[in-house]
């Protein structure tokens, strides 16, 4: 997993990169995230991504 704030966004947003078998699995796991449980998260978008170059690409 990698995560961090998206700079210059208002309200503040973050990007999380997670390896998972399915988008629904990620949504379910995010329900236990402390930012979620404390009400800091107002919206979640889960988008599948296929890295083809770089350290996250599978060779």
C-alpha positions in Angstrom: 0.0 0.0 0.0 1.0 3.6 -0.6 -0.9 6.7 0.4 -0.6 10.4 0.7 -2.4 13.7 0.3 -3.2 15.2 -3.1 -1.7 18.6 -3.1 -3.7 21.7 -3.9 -7.1 20.0 -3.4 -9.8 21.8 -1.4 -11.3 20.1 0.5 -8.2 18.0 1.1 -8.1 14.6 -0.7 -5.8 11.6 -0.6 -4.7 8.9 -2.9 -4.3 5.3 -1.7 -2.8 2.6 -4.0 -3.7 -0.8 -2.8 -3.1 -4.3 -4.2 -6.3 -6.4 -4.1 -8.2 -9.0 -6.0 -11.4 -7.0 -6.4 -12.6 -3.4 -5.9 -15.3 -4.6 -3.5 -12.6 -6.0 -1.3 -11.0 -2.6 -1.1 -14.3 -0.9 -0.3 -15.0 -3.4 2.5 -11.5 -3.0 4.0 -11.7 0.8 3.9 -14.8 0.7 6.2 -12.4 0.0 9.1 -10.0 2.8 8.2 -9.6 5.2 11.1 -10.3 8.2 8.9 -13.6 6.6 7.9 -14.6 5.5 11.4 -13.9 9.0 12.7 -16.0 10.7 10.0 -13.1 12.4 8.1 -13.9 10.7 4.8 -16.9 12.0 2.8 -16.4 10.2 -0.4 -14.6 7.1 -1.7 -13.8 6.3 -5.3 -12.3 2.8 -6.0 -10.8 2.6 -9.5 -8.9 -0.4 -10.9 -5.5 0.4 -12.2 -3.0 -1.6 -14.3 0.5 -0.4 -13.8 2.7 -1.4 -16.8 5.8 0.5 -16.0 7.7 1.0 -12.8 8.1 -0.7 -9.5 4.4 -1.7 -9.2 4.3 -3.4 -12.6 4.3 -7.1 -12.6 7.0 -8.5 -14.9 
